[in-house]
């Protein structure tokens, strides 16, 4: 007989009865607050078409999820078995959605104790009404149950957006994107607030794939021929203005390190010209990215866009996987990072400017207490984003609170963002953050460090207010 799927009402709360009682109370106070989703990777096409369908259960849960790929691949499951196309084998047969789902269910036990299991169980239970544990025996009946729900009008993305109580959702869009999907959303008359985020990595990181083609696209969409450095800067400024007109409040930047430095115009121009000719050195690439991060900070002071900086990922670490399946297939690994010296040029130039807002994210937890909390606790421009990627978990959040909050205080953090491609995981991800916050604050109350009134006020901020203000929403 299949085991029942249940959700413990006090999940994520630590065992002391008094602490659990307070955590439960704090969570209850904010559980119905709207969701602020200021940074994520939901494809805007999902919400541009009022009749958009998520497809099959495998299309929704498995095929786009690199969190699942990495775990399953580590245990010997091939990516082809999960529906990922091998670009070196164009003759591959059509994806068999039921077979993919069965493979996933056969191996679902591998996710025990992980954030993915926590999110997925909550999605299955609360959104799709599943009441049996997913395993080899229940796989096909649960598949049928989800497929039936996905065919119903109330499971179209716009209906779920309202059901999830999302107040605002930001997508992440290339600087060269024409934002046609956002135009369609705005023209449709639908009242859901979906806004773009300006991501210029493909044009400012000279080693980005297809960089030269991206510059051609930049010239096309901006109407400014980016044939020299000054024109390149003007084209970027034009795109930022366009994104703001479409509702953007933030930019997003990914870099291996937070290295920042200023080049004089001659040096920047010479590197840019070498890049156009395909004559680059690694040193050129590093120096230009460092310089362009400074330029992005300058532009943020001018136009008010919040600057997000995500650093510390060695992307596509597994060459075999990248060569056969491409990017974002679960082979990204954290890197050791240094902030204090690397960010000093930017912070000395812009960190005291009240117009500037810099939100920092890292995959190197060792920097939380040593560097990030002191930086955010001093510079008016700096706030810390929540635990990111590998650390978006109950334990990762607990470590973040312990290492950061005493030095930075909660008001120098940016609340939560779900940072997800998986639309249906959004409520579960926010709920885990809110529960982790309630558990941490309850511990503070039990220790006598704050009273319940303060904890309630802090809970509202961590769940809602901090993100809304940090992203100027």
C-alpha positions, 0 to 999 in steps of 0.5 A: 500500500502506498504511503501517505504524503504529508506536510508537517505543520511545524516543518523547519522549526527546531525541537524546543517546544517553546521555540516551536510555539513562537515560530508557529505564531510568527509564521501564522502572522505573515503566511498570507502576505503577498509574495515579492519575487524581485529576481528570478528566471521564469520565462515571460512567455509563460505569462504573455500567453493567457492560454499557455500550457505547462505541457506534461508533468515531466515538462513542468517538473523535470526537463528544465530543472538543473537541481534535479539533473545534478543529483540524478546524474551524480547517481548514474542517471543519464541526462538523456533519460531525463529528456535532455537533448544531446546536441551531438545526436540529432537523430534522438527519438522524441521524448517520452514524458511518461518514461522520464517521469518514471525514471524520476520517480524511481529515483525520487528517494535520492532527494530525501533531506534536500531542499528540492524534496522539500519544495517538490513535496509541497508543490505536489501536495498543495498545488496538485492535491497529491496525497501519496508519496511519489515512488516507482509504484505511484509514479503513473497514477500521480502523473495522471493526476497532475496531467489532468490538473494541468489541462484545467483552466485554473492551472494556466500560469496567470490563474496560478499567479493570482492563486499564489498571491504574487504581487510582483514578479521580475524576469531576467532578460538579456540587454539585447532582448526586445522585451516583446513578451513583456509588451504582450503582457502589458498590452493584454490588459491583465493586471499581473505585475511582471517586470524585466531585469536588465542583464548585460553579461552577454555584452560586457563579459568579453568571453561570453558565448557569441559576444560578437553576435551580441554586439551586433544585436546590441547595435540593432536594437539600440539603433546605435552602431557599437563600433567603438567603445563610446558608442558601446557605452551609449548603446548600453545606456539606451537599453537601460532607459528602455528597460526602465520604460518597460518597468525594470527596477534592477540590473543583474550581473554575474561574474566569477569574482567581484573584482572592480577597477577603472580603466581610462578611456584609451585603455577601455577603447583599445581592449574593446577594439581588440575584442571586435577583432577577436584578438583578446587575452584573458587579462583583457577580459578580466580588466574589461569586466572589472571596468564595466562593473564600475560603469554599471555602478555609475549608470545606476547612480544616474538612472536609479536601477538597483545593481545585483552582483552574483559572484562565485560560480565556476559554470559548466565545470564538467566539459563532457556535459557542456560539450554534449548538452550545453550550459545550465545542466547542473555542472556549476560549482562554487568558487572561493571569493574575496570581496573586501579588496576586490570591491574597494574601488567601486565602494570608494567611488559609489558606496557612499552615494545614496542614489546607488544600491548594490545587492551582493550574492555569493556562493562562498559562505566563508565570506558572510561573517568575515567580509559581507556583513561588515561591508553591508553594515557600513556602506549605505549602498550595500545590502546582502541578498539572501542565501543563493543557489546551493545555500537556498536551504533550511540549513543554508538560511540558518547559517546565513542568519547566524553569520550575517545578522548580528553585524549587518542587522536585518535592515541591511539585507534584501529579504528573499528572492526565489531565483527560480525558473520553476514557476510552480515552486515559487510559493514553496520556496518563499514558504521555506524562507518564511519558516526559516525566518520564523525559526531564527526569530523564535530562537532570538525570543527564547534567548531574550535577545528580542521580544515578541513585538520586535520579532513580529515586526522583523518577521514582516520585514523579512517576509515582505518589506525588505525585498520591496524596498531593496528593489525599489518596488 
